[in-house]
Amino acid sequence: MSYPRNYYVESNPNILSSVITKHPLATLTVIQKGKLKTVFVPLTLSDDHAYLLGHATKDNPIFHTGGIIQAIFHCEDHYLSPAVISDIKLPTWLYANVIVEGELALIATDVEKYASMQAQITHFEQFSNSDWQLDNVPANQRQSLFNAINFFKIKINSMHGAFKLSQNQSSDIRALIKTHLTPSKPILASYVC
């Protein structure tokens, strides 16, 4: 038996990109000095979807590894009881996550750092209904910021989704699940087929 089961693997790049765009806080796992380290960093997709873009303090463990990174993006999740959907036999947990593996590289020039941070700010400001811009920060303070943190990109080598959304159930049951999820977990419901 393979894990995850084939019907729980999502490979549609548009769906995977959608999860990353809507849930940008990634859980990054690296091995540092033989120990697993886990950190949380918001990441955005580059325009061509070939890279994840981010920045973090220079002492972050992600900068002290061999460069291979695993990033996990978590969508909504939900406990589903047979008391709610009587046609399922056992309780289950529904979720949609995206796993990206890639190689980390530092962004070196100030022009690239500015472009990377501006792209992230533009993406994140939409969630606050604001139009704040990096240019609001005086140039000397921006330069201090650029010197204090590392800007990086992760070249995406592989990307897949672990979407456990009762795909092993009939279309009628999945329709009931989607209806149940829509009011409280609309994003998760949108991925139920």
RAMO-V721248 format. One record per residue. N is the residue number from 1. RES is the residue in one small letter. SS is DSSP state (~ for helix, > for strand, _ for the rest). PHI is phi in degrees with one decimal (999 if undefined). Layout:
n->[N | N]
res->[RES | RES]
ss->[SS | SS]
phi->[PHI | PHI]
This chain:
n->[1 | 2 | 3 | 4 | 5 | 6 | 7 | 8 | 9 | 10 | 11 | 12 | 13 | 14 | 15 | 16 | 17 | 18 | 19 | 20 | 21 | 22 | 23 | 24 | 25 | 26 | 27 | 28 | 29 | 30 | 31 | 32 | 33 | 34 | 35 | 36 | 37 | 38 | 39 | 40 | 41 | 42 | 43 | 44 | 45 | 46 | 47 | 48 | 49 | 50 | 51 | 52 | 53 | 54 | 55 | 56 | 57 | 58 | 59 | 60 | 61 | 62 | 63 | 64 | 65 | 66 | 67 | 68 | 69 | 70 | 71 | 72 | 73 | 74 | 75 | 76 | 77 | 78 | 79 | 80 | 81 | 82 | 83 | 84 | 85 | 86 | 87 | 88 | 89 | 90 | 91 | 92 | 93 | 94 | 95 | 96 | 97 | 98 | 99 | 100 | 101 | 102 | 103 | 104 | 105 | 106 | 107 | 108 | 109 | 110 | 111 | 112 | 113 | 114 | 115 | 116 | 117 | 118 | 119 | 120 | 121 | 122 | 123 | 124 | 125 | 126 | 127 | 128 | 129 | 130 | 131 | 132 | 133 | 134 | 135 | 136 | 137 | 138 | 139 | 140 | 141 | 142 | 143 | 144 | 145 | 146 | 147 | 148 | 149 | 150 | 151 | 152 | 153 | 154 | 155 | 156 | 157 | 158 | 159 | 160 | 161 | 162 | 163 | 164 | 165 | 166 | 167 | 168 | 169 | 170 | 171 | 172 | 173 | 174 | 175 | 176 | 177 | 178 | 179 | 180 | 181 | 182 | 183 | 184 | 185 | 186 | 187 | 188 | 189 | 190 | 191 | 192 | 193]
res->[m | s | y | p | r | n | y | y | v | e | s | n | p | n | i | l | s | s | v | i | t | k | h | p | l | a | t | l | t | v | i | q | k | g | k | l | k | t | v | f | v | p | l | t | l | s | d | d | h | a | y | l | l | g | h | a | t | k | d | n | p | i | f | h | t | g | g | i | i | q | a | i | f | h | c | e | d | h | y | l | s | p | a | v | i | s | d | i | k | l | p | t | w | l | y | a | n | v | i | v | e | g | e | l | a | l | i | a | t | d | v | e | k | y | a | s | m | q | a | q | i | t | h | f | e | q | f | s | n | s | d | w | q | l | d | n | v | p | a | n | q | r | q | s | l | f | n | a | i | n | f | f | k | i | k | i | n | s | m | h | g | a | f | k | l | s | q | n | q | s | s | d | i | r | a | l | i | k | t | h | l | t | p | s | k | p | i | l | a | s | y | v | c]
ss->[_ | _ | _ | _ | _ | ~ | ~ | ~ | > | > | _ | _ | ~ | ~ | ~ | ~ | ~ | ~ | ~ | ~ | ~ | ~ | _ | _ | > | > | > | > | > | > | > | > | _ | _ | > | > | > | > | > | > | > | > | _ | > | > | _ | _ | _ | _ | _ | > | > | > | > | > | > | > | _ | _ | _ | ~ | ~ | ~ | _ | _ | _ | _ | > | > | > | > | > | > | > | > | > | > | > | > | > | _ | _ | _ | _ | _ | _ | _ | _ | _ | _ | _ | > | > | > | > | > | > | > | > | > | > | > | > | > | > | > | _ | _ | _ | ~ | ~ | ~ | ~ | ~ | ~ | ~ | ~ | ~ | ~ | ~ | ~ | ~ | ~ | ~ | ~ | ~ | ~ | ~ | _ | _ | _ | _ | _ | ~ | ~ | ~ | _ | _ | ~ | ~ | ~ | ~ | ~ | ~ | ~ | ~ | ~ | ~ | > | > | > | > | > | > | > | > | > | > | > | > | > | > | > | > | _ | _ | _ | _ | _ | _ | ~ | ~ | ~ | ~ | ~ | ~ | ~ | ~ | ~ | ~ | ~ | ~ | _ | _ | _ | ~ | ~ | ~ | ~ | ~ | _ | _ | _]
phi->[999 | -93.0 | -132.1 | -70.3 | -59.7 | -53.3 | -74.0 | -97.8 | -91.8 | -106.4 | -124.6 | -66.9 | -61.4 | -67.7 | -68.1 | -62.9 | -63.2 | -61.6 | -62.8 | -61.3 | -65.4 | -83.5 | -134.5 | -76.4 | -77.8 | -95.7 | -95.1 | -105.6 | -118.0 | -136.4 | -106.6 | -127.7 | 53.4 | 76.9 | -120.5 | -72.7 | -125.0 | -123.0 | -133.9 | -122.0 | -142.2 | -72.1 | -131.2 | -124.7 | -80.9 | -67.3 | -56.2 | -90.5 | 61.6 | -92.4 | -136.2 | -101.6 | -111.8 | -162.4 | -151.6 | -160.0 | -61.8 | -64.8 | -87.7 | -61.3 | -57.0 | -64.3 | -91.4 | -122.8 | -130.2 | -78.5 | 99.0 | -85.4 | -127.5 | -117.1 | -118.3 | -118.7 | -108.5 | -103.7 | -86.2 | -63.4 | -137.9 | -162.4 | -81.9 | -119.9 | -98.1 | -61.8 | -67.7 | -92.7 | -118.1 | -65.1 | -80.9 | -91.9 | -87.0 | -130.7 | -62.4 | -147.4 | -114.4 | -102.8 | -160.3 | -141.5 | -131.6 | -119.3 | -113.4 | -118.8 | -119.0 | -168.3 | -109.6 | -84.7 | -136.9 | -75.2 | -93.2 | -95.7 | -87.2 | -62.6 | -62.4 | -68.2 | -62.5 | -60.0 | -61.8 | -64.6 | -67.8 | -64.9 | -62.7 | -66.4 | -60.0 | -57.8 | -65.1 | -73.1 | -64.0 | -62.1 | -77.3 | -103.5 | 53.8 | -128.1 | -126.0 | -57.8 | -124.3 | -61.5 | -66.4 | -68.0 | -91.2 | -55.7 | -55.4 | -67.6 | -71.4 | -60.4 | -63.4 | -61.9 | -62.9 | -61.2 | -79.0 | -88.7 | -126.7 | -99.2 | -99.8 | -147.5 | -135.1 | -113.9 | -71.4 | -75.6 | -90.5 | -151.4 | -152.0 | -150.2 | -108.1 | -110.1 | -112.6 | -100.8 | -130.9 | 59.5 | -63.4 | -84.2 | -97.2 | -67.4 | -63.6 | -65.0 | -66.8 | -62.5 | -64.5 | -64.3 | -63.2 | -60.8 | -62.5 | -64.8 | -76.2 | -52.0 | -66.6 | -105.0 | -133.1 | -62.1 | -68.6 | -60.8 | -59.2 | -66.3 | -91.3 | -76.6 | -98.3]
